[in-house]
Amino acid sequence: MSQQIPSFSVAAGSLALLFGWLSAGLFVFGAGLHGLLLIALISLTGLGLWLGVPYSALRKFLFDGLSSSMPALIIFILIGVVIASFIQSGTVATLVYYGLQLLRPELFLPAGLLLCSFMSFATGTSWGTVATCGIVLMSVGESLGFPLPLTAGMVIAGASFGDKMSPVSDTTNLAAMSAGTDLYRHIYAMSLTTGPSYVLALIAFAILGGTYGSGAVDNAAPAALITALDASFTLHWVTLMPIALMLVLSWQRVPPEAVLTLASLAGLVIAWGLQDVPLAALLTSLYAGVSRETGAPLLDTLINRGGIGSMAWTLTLAILAIGMGALLSQLNLLKAFLAPITQRIKRPAQLLTASTTAAAASNAALSEPYAAIILNGQVFQDVYDRHDIDRAMLSRTLEEGSTLTAALIPWTTTAIFYSAILGVSSLDYAPYALLNWMNPLIGIAMAWLGIGYLSSNSKAANTN
């Protein structure tokens, strides 16, 4: 059923209370996100009833939101399976083994950024990159003496770059579609701000890497890990086939759940045939994760993870966040809040700033970037047309405000996933996810300076 748009005061007050509750719970009381989101979900239900929405409609909004997010929830589950199979097959062990031998400490951060960027650009998924390259680089970084939040920030920055710029990324295609512009026009517009931001991030990581890498490095830890890897796994190029398969299938635009399933099966076959892992242990690890004692504490930390069960905390939190976002969207609170703001915009720089900020705020309210991209594309299309601004500029701000900031907001599904996989709180890694917070700020600054601006001088560039 179609809902009436509430007044601005109701929308603004409701959103202020919601963000105040979540912020106070996290930063003042140190409460867990599950409880905070559950109370927020109950409160939104009460608000809907107060606005005159029948409970049956609110219930439908909630379950429809969960239904539309089911592909993402399935991916949550399959990521746990992928991690377990990649560990059992020796894929992770091989990558860490050669990474430790080839990477010099002072080059670890910039090289890791480039590696994650390539992986995510090729596959179009930041989640898959973090769950594969990410866990490898976290272990390598720890053995080289790099702080875990710094390494996590580097991984997320690189993974976010590919997820934002790849033509096979779902968010890249969704932003272009939501803004009504051509995909490659959208990528070109993003390159104008992402290029400088990425170069600055790469330089910053090179400086940080030189600072940490120039210090005294405990070579005994990497050497012990290399020895333990060699003793515990058969290290062979065949073990890299699951990742190669993932890259090829992702580039061919195969649905992600199929990609993850096939890559996992390839890993299981290699684990059974090359690593001599018993079939019963393989099947058990798909849910319970890997459980092995190698005698090397650092290696045990690296390999004893994964499985469907390890994603339970993340999955349940995502369900609550998605439910909260569904109610916020269907109750039209964000539309009511943004409408008077768009009416007051007079200058192009104000418009780009508003759409970037609105995308980030929607991300925080709806808990995931997909809904934020769609909603703000609908809200701002006509406003961009009225100001004669190319819609590729709109799609650019949608990604800068949503795709990138999703990793920085603790209660989004993206940040929840990254924290669970990398074992680092989003509050800890956020300062080091340089691209994620630099790019939106640089995009806004360039808009006010009149740099990287595309006017709507060719209607052929836009598709409605």
C-alpha positions as CSV (number, residue, x, y, z in Angstrom):
1,M,0.0,0.0,0.0
2,S,1.2,3.5,-0.7
3,Q,2.0,5.6,2.4
4,Q,1.6,9.3,2.8
5,I,4.7,11.3,3.3
6,P,4.9,12.6,6.9
7,S,5.7,16.2,7.8
8,F,9.3,17.4,7.8
9,S,9.2,18.0,11.6
10,V,8.1,14.4,12.2
11,A,10.8,13.0,9.8
12,A,13.6,15.2,11.2
13,G,12.6,14.4,14.8
14,S,12.4,10.7,14.2
15,L,15.7,10.5,12.4
16,A,17.4,12.6,15.1
17,L,16.1,10.3,17.8
18,L,17.2,7.2,15.9
19,F,20.8,8.5,15.2
20,G,21.0,9.8,18.8
21,W,20.0,6.4,20.2
22,L,22.5,4.5,18.0
23,S,25.3,6.9,18.6
24,A,24.8,7.1,22.3
25,G,24.5,3.4,22.6
26,L,27.8,2.8,20.7
27,F,30.0,5.7,21.8
28,V,28.7,6.5,25.3
29,F,27.3,3.3,26.8
30,G,29.4,0.8,24.7
31,A,26.3,-1.3,24.1
32,G,26.1,-4.1,21.6
33,L,24.6,-3.4,18.2
34,H,22.1,-6.2,18.3
35,G,20.2,-4.8,21.2
36,L,20.4,-1.2,19.9
37,L,19.0,-2.2,16.5
38,L,16.3,-4.3,18.0
39,I,15.0,-1.4,20.2
40,A,15.2,0.9,17.1
41,L,13.2,-1.6,15.1
42,I,10.5,-1.8,17.8
43,S,10.4,2.0,18.1
44,L,10.0,2.4,14.3
45,T,7.1,-0.1,14.5
46,G,5.5,2.1,17.2
47,L,6.1,5.2,15.1
48,G,4.3,3.6,12.1
49,L,1.3,2.7,14.3
50,W,1.3,6.3,15.6
51,L,1.3,7.6,12.0
52,G,-1.8,5.4,11.3
53,V,-0.2,2.6,9.4
54,P,-1.8,-0.8,10.2
55,Y,0.3,-3.4,11.9
56,S,-0.3,-5.8,9.0
57,A,1.2,-3.2,6.6
58,L,4.2,-2.7,8.8
59,R,4.7,-6.4,9.0
60,K,4.6,-6.6,5.2
61,F,7.1,-3.8,4.9
62,L,9.5,-5.7,7.2
63,F,9.2,-9.1,5.5
64,D,9.3,-7.6,2.0
65,G,12.6,-5.8,2.9
66,L,14.1,-9.1,4.1
67,S,12.9,-10.9,1.0
68,S,14.5,-8.3,-1.3
69,S,17.7,-8.6,0.7
70,M,17.8,-12.4,0.6
71,P,20.6,-12.6,-2.0
72,A,22.9,-10.6,0.3
73,L,21.9,-12.8,3.3
74,I,22.7,-15.9,1.2
75,I,26.1,-14.4,0.3
76,F,26.8,-13.9,4.1
77,I,26.3,-17.7,4.5
78,L,28.3,-18.7,1.5
79,I,31.3,-16.4,2.5
80,G,31.7,-18.6,5.6
81,V,31.8,-21.7,3.3
82,V,34.3,-20.1,1.0
83,I,36.7,-19.2,3.8
84,A,36.5,-22.8,5.2
85,S,37.1,-24.4,1.8
86,F,39.9,-22.0,0.8
87,I,41.7,-22.8,4.1
88,Q,41.3,-26.5,3.8
89,S,42.5,-26.5,0.2
90,G,45.7,-24.7,1.0
91,T,44.7,-21.6,-1.0
92,V,45.1,-19.2,1.9
93,A,48.3,-21.0,3.0
94,T,49.9,-20.7,-0.4
95,L,49.1,-17.0,-0.7
96,V,50.5,-16.3,2.8
97,Y,53.6,-18.4,2.1
98,Y,54.6,-16.6,-1.0
99,G,53.4,-13.2,0.2
100,L,55.7,-13.4,3.2
101,Q,58.6,-14.3,0.9
102,L,58.0,-11.7,-1.7
103,L,56.6,-8.7,0.3
104,R,59.2,-6.4,1.8
105,P,57.8,-4.8,5.0
106,E,58.1,-1.2,3.7
107,L,56.1,-2.1,0.6
108,F,53.4,-4.1,2.3
109,L,50.8,-1.4,2.6
110,P,50.9,0.1,-0.9
111,A,51.3,-3.4,-2.5
112,G,48.4,-4.7,-0.4
113,L,46.3,-1.8,-1.5
114,L,47.0,-2.5,-5.2
115,L,46.4,-6.2,-4.8
116,C,43.0,-5.6,-3.1
117,S,42.1,-3.0,-5.8
118,F,42.9,-5.4,-8.6
119,M,41.0,-8.2,-7.0
120,S,37.9,-6.2,-6.3
121,F,38.0,-4.5,-9.8
122,A,38.2,-7.9,-11.5
123,T,35.5,-9.5,-9.4
124,G,33.3,-6.4,-8.8
125,T,32.9,-7.4,-5.1
126,S,34.5,-5.8,-2.1
127,W,33.0,-8.5,0.2
128,G,34.7,-11.4,-1.7
129,T,38.0,-9.5,-1.8
130,V,37.9,-8.8,2.0
131,A,37.0,-12.5,2.7
132,T,39.9,-13.8,0.6
133,C,42.8,-11.4,0.1
134,G,41.8,-9.6,3.3
135,I,42.3,-12.4,5.7
136,V,45.6,-13.3,4.0
137,L,46.9,-9.7,4.3
138,M,45.7,-9.5,7.9
139,S,47.9,-12.5,8.8
140,V,50.9,-11.3,6.8
141,G,50.6,-7.8,8.3
142,E,50.4,-9.1,11.8
143,S,53.5,-11.3,11.3
144,L,55.3,-8.2,9.9
145,G,54.4,-6.1,13.0
146,F,51.7,-3.9,11.4
147,P,48.8,-2.8,13.6
148,L,45.6,-4.7,12.8
149,P,43.4,-1.6,12.3
150,L,45.9,-0.2,9.9
151,T,46.0,-3.3,7.8
152,A,42.3,-3.6,7.9
153,G,41.9,0.0,6.7
154,M,44.2,-0.7,3.8
155,V,42.3,-3.8,2.8
156,I,39.0,-2.1,2.9
157,A,40.2,1.0,1.0
158,G,41.5,-1.3,-1.8
159,A,38.4,-3.5,-1.9
160,S,36.2,-0.4,-1.9
161,F,38.0,1.1,-4.9
162,G,37.2,-1.9,-7.2
163,D,33.7,-2.2,-5.9
164,K,33.1,1.4,-6.8
165,M,34.9,1.6,-10.2
166,S,34.4,-1.9,-11.7
167,P,31.9,-2.2,-14.6
168,V,31.0,-5.6,-13.2
169,S,30.2,-4.3,-9.7
170,D,26.5,-4.3,-8.6
171,T,26.7,-1.0,-6.9
172,T,28.4,0.6,-10.0
173,N,25.6,-0.6,-12.2
174,L,22.9,0.2,-9.7
175,A,24.1,3.8,-9.3
176,A,24.1,4.4,-13.0
177,M,20.7,2.9,-13.4
178,S,19.2,4.8,-10.4
179,A,20.5,8.1,-11.7
180,G,19.5,7.4,-15.3
181,T,22.9,7.6,-16.9
182,D,25.2,5.5,-19.0
183,L,27.4,3.0,-17.1
184,Y,30.7,4.2,-18.6
185,R,29.7,7.8,-18.4
186,H,29.2,7.1,-14.7
187,I,32.6,5.5,-14.3
188,Y,34.3,8.4,-16.2
189,A,32.6,10.9,-13.8
190,M,33.8,8.9,-10.8
191,S,37.4,8.7,-12.1
192,L,37.6,12.5,-11.9
193,T,37.5,12.4,-8.1
194,T,38.4,8.8,-7.3
195,G,41.7,9.1,-9.3
196,P,43.2,11.9,-7.2
197,S,41.8,10.3,-4.0
198,Y,43.3,7.0,-4.8
199,V,46.8,8.5,-5.6
200,L,46.7,10.4,-2.3
201,A,45.7,7.2,-0.4
202,L,48.5,5.2,-2.1
203,I,51.1,7.8,-1.2
204,A,49.8,7.9,2.4
205,F,50.0,4.1,2.7
206,A,53.5,4.2,1.2
207,I,54.6,6.7,3.9
208,L,52.9,4.7,6.6
209,G,54.4,1.5,5.3
210,G,57.9,3.1,5.2
211,T,57.4,4.2,8.8
212,Y,56.4,0.8,10.2
213,G,58.6,-1.2,7.8
214,S,61.7,0.8,8.6
215,G,61.5,-0.1,12.3
216,A,62.8,-3.3,13.8
217,V,61.0,-6.2,12.4
218,D,60.7,-9.5,14.2
219,N,61.9,-11.8,11.4
220,A,61.5,-14.8,13.7
221,A,57.7,-14.6,13.5
222,P,57.4,-14.6,9.6
223,A,60.1,-17.3,9.4
224,A,58.2,-19.5,11.9
225,L,55.0,-19.0,10.0
226,I,56.6,-19.9,6.7
227,T,58.0,-23.1,8.3
228,A,54.7,-24.0,9.8
229,L,52.9,-23.4,6.5
230,D,55.3,-25.6,4.7
231,A,54.9,-28.4,7.3
232,S,51.1,-28.2,7.5
233,F,50.0,-27.8,3.8
234,T,51.0,-29.0,0.3
235,L,51.9,-25.7,-1.3
236,H,51.3,-25.9,-5.0
237,W,50.0,-23.6,-7.8
238,V,46.9,-25.9,-8.1
239,T,45.7,-24.5,-4.7
240,L,45.2,-21.1,-6.4
241,M,42.7,-22.5,-8.9
242,P,39.6,-21.6,-6.7
243,I,40.6,-17.9,-6.7
244,A,41.3,-18.0,-10.5
245,L,37.9,-19.6,-11.0
246,M,36.3,-16.9,-8.9
247,L,37.9,-14.2,-11.0
248,V,36.9,-15.7,-14.3
249,L,33.3,-16.4,-13.3
250,S,32.9,-12.9,-11.7
251,W,34.2,-11.3,-14.9
252,Q,31.7,-13.3,-16.9
253,R,28.9,-11.8,-14.8
254,V,27.9,-15.1,-13.3
255,P,25.6,-14.5,-10.3
256,P,27.7,-14.2,-7.1
257,E,26.0,-17.0,-5.2
258,A,26.9,-19.4,-8.1
259,V,30.5,-18.0,-8.1
260,L,31.0,-18.6,-4.4
261,T,29.4,-22.1,-4.6
262,L,31.6,-23.2,-7.5
263,A,34.8,-21.7,-6.0
264,S,34.0,-23.5,-2.7
265,L,33.5,-26.8,-4.5
266,A,36.8,-26.4,-6.3
267,G,38.5,-25.8,-2.9
268,L,36.9,-28.9,-1.4
269,V,38.0,-31.1,-4.3
270,I,41.6,-29.8,-3.9
271,A,41.5,-30.2,-0.1
272,W,40.4,-33.8,-0.5
273,G,42.7,-34.7,-3.3
274,L,45.9,-32.7,-2.6
275,Q,45.8,-31.9,1.1
276,D,44.4,-35.4,2.1
277,V,41.7,-33.8,4.4
278,P,39.1,-36.5,5.3
279,L,35.7,-36.1,3.7
280,A,34.0,-36.0,7.1
281,A,36.3,-33.2,8.3
282,L,35.7,-31.2,5.1
283,L,31.9,-31.4,5.4
284,T,32.0,-30.6,9.1
285,S,34.1,-27.5,8.5
286,L,31.5,-26.0,6.1
287,Y,29.4,-25.2,9.2
288,A,31.8,-25.4,12.2
289,G,34.8,-23.9,10.5
290,V,38.3,-25.3,10.4
291,S,39.7,-26.7,13.6
292,R,43.4,-27.8,13.4
293,E,46.3,-27.7,15.8
294,T,49.6,-27.2,14.0
295,G,51.7,-26.2,17.0
296,A,52.2,-22.7,15.6
297,P,50.0,-20.2,17.4
298,L,50.0,-17.6,14.6
299,L,49.1,-20.2,12.0
300,D,46.4,-21.6,14.2
301,T,44.9,-18.1,14.4
302,L,45.0,-17.9,10.6
303,I,43.4,-21.2,9.7
304,N,40.9,-21.9,12.6
305,R,38.0,-19.8,11.2
306,G,35.3,-19.9,8.6
307,G,32.2,-21.9,8.2
308,I,28.5,-21.0,8.3
309,G,28.4,-20.9,12.1
310,S,31.0,-18.1,12.1
311,M,28.6,-15.9,10.2
312,A,25.7,-16.2,12.7
313,W,26.6,-13.0,14.6
314,T,26.9,-11.1,11.3
315,L,23.8,-12.6,9.7
316,T,21.5,-11.9,12.7
317,L,22.8,-8.3,12.9
318,A,22.2,-7.8,9.2
319,I,18.6,-9.1,9.5
320,L,17.9,-6.4,12.2
321,A,19.6,-3.7,10.2
322,I,17.7,-4.6,7.0
323,G,14.4,-4.6,8.8
324,M,15.1,-1.2,10.3
325,G,16.0,0.2,6.9
326,A,12.9,-1.3,5.3
327,L,10.6,0.5,7.8
328,L,12.4,3.8,7.4
329,S,12.1,3.6,3.7
330,Q,8.4,2.5,3.5
331,L,7.4,5.1,6.1
332,N,8.9,7.8,3.8
333,L,10.8,9.4,6.6
334,L,13.9,10.1,4.4
335,K,11.8,11.5,1.5
336,A,10.0,13.8,3.9
337,F,13.3,15.0,5.4
338,L,15.0,15.6,2.0
339,A,12.2,17.3,0.1
340,P,12.5,20.8,1.6
341,I,16.3,20.6,1.4
342,T,16.3,20.0,-2.4
343,Q,13.8,22.9,-2.9
344,R,16.3,25.4,-1.4
345,I,19.3,24.4,-3.6
346,K,20.5,27.3,-5.8
347,R,24.0,26.4,-6.9
348,P,25.5,23.2,-8.6
349,A,28.1,22.9,-5.7
350,Q,25.2,22.9,-3.2
351,L,23.4,20.2,-5.2
352,L,26.5,17.9,-5.4
353,T,27.1,18.4,-1.7
354,A,23.5,17.7,-0.8
355,S,23.3,14.5,-2.8
356,T,26.6,13.2,-1.4
357,T,25.6,14.0,2.1
358,A,22.0,12.7,1.6
359,A,23.4,9.4,0.3
360,A,25.7,9.1,3.4
361,A,22.8,9.9,5.7
362,S,20.5,7.5,4.0
363,N,23.2,4.8,4.3
364,A,23.3,5.4,8.0
365,A,19.5,5.3,8.2
366,L,18.8,2.4,5.9
367,S,21.9,0.3,7.0
368,E,22.9,-0.7,3.5
369,P,24.0,1.2,0.3
370,Y,21.6,-0.4,-2.2
371,A,18.5,1.2,-0.7
372,A,20.4,4.5,-0.3
373,I,21.5,4.5,-3.9
374,I,18.0,3.8,-5.2
375,L,16.2,6.3,-2.9
376,N,18.5,9.2,-3.6
377,G,18.6,8.5,-7.3
378,Q,14.8,8.9,-7.3
379,V,14.8,12.0,-5.1
380,F,17.6,14.0,-7.0
381,Q,17.0,13.1,-10.7
382,D,14.7,16.0,-11.4
383,V,16.7,18.4,-9.3
384,Y,19.8,17.7,-11.4
385,D,17.8,18.1,-14.6
386,R,16.5,21.5,-13.4
387,H,20.1,22.7,-12.8
388,D,21.3,21.3,-16.2
389,I,23.8,19.0,-14.5
390,D,24.8,15.7,-16.1
391,R,23.2,12.9,-14.2
392,A,26.6,11.1,-14.2
393,M,27.4,13.7,-11.5
394,L,24.5,12.4,-9.5
395,S,25.5,8.8,-9.9
396,R,29.0,9.8,-8.8
397,T,27.8,11.4,-5.6
398,L,25.5,8.3,-4.9
399,E,28.6,6.1,-4.9
400,E,30.8,8.5,-3.0
401,G,28.1,9.0,-0.3
402,S,26.9,5.4,-0.1
403,T,29.3,2.7,-1.4
404,L,32.3,4.3,0.3
405,T,30.8,5.4,3.6
406,A,29.1,2.0,4.1
407,A,32.3,0.7,5.5
408,L,32.6,3.5,8.1
409,I,29.1,3.3,9.7
410,P,29.2,0.6,12.3
411,W,25.6,-0.6,11.9
412,T,25.6,-1.0,8.1
413,T,25.6,-4.5,6.7
414,T,28.9,-3.7,5.0
415,A,30.7,-2.6,8.2
416,I,29.2,-5.5,10.1
417,F,30.6,-7.9,7.5
418,Y,34.1,-6.3,7.4
419,S,34.4,-6.3,11.1
420,A,33.4,-9.9,11.4
421,I,35.8,-11.1,8.7
422,L,38.8,-9.1,9.7
423,G,38.3,-9.2,13.4
424,V,38.7,-5.4,13.8
425,S,36.0,-3.0,14.9
426,S,34.8,-0.5,12.3
427,L,35.5,2.3,14.8
428,D,39.2,1.1,14.9
429,Y,39.8,0.7,11.2
430,A,37.8,3.7,10.0
431,P,40.6,6.3,10.3
432,Y,42.8,4.1,8.1
433,A,40.3,3.4,5.4
434,L,41.7,6.4,3.7
435,L,39.9,6.2,0.3
436,N,36.5,5.7,2.0
437,W,36.5,9.0,3.8
438,M,38.8,11.0,1.6
439,N,37.0,10.5,-1.7
440,P,33.6,12.0,-0.6
441,L,35.4,15.0,0.9
442,I,37.5,15.5,-2.2
443,G,34.5,15.2,-4.4
444,I,32.7,17.9,-2.4
445,A,35.7,20.2,-2.4
446,M,36.2,19.8,-6.2
447,A,32.5,20.7,-6.7
448,W,33.0,24.0,-4.8
449,L,36.2,24.7,-6.8
450,G,34.4,23.9,-10.1
451,I,36.8,21.1,-10.9
452,G,35.6,17.8,-12.5
453,Y,32.2,19.3,-13.3
454,L,30.1,17.8,-16.1
455,S,27.2,19.8,-17.4
456,S,24.2,18.2,-19.1
457,N,25.2,19.3,-22.6
458,S,24.4,16.0,-24.2
459,K,21.0,14.4,-23.5
460,A,22.4,11.4,-25.3
461,A,24.6,10.8,-22.3
462,N,21.5,10.2,-20.1
463,T,19.0,7.4,-20.4
464,N,15.7,7.6,-18.7
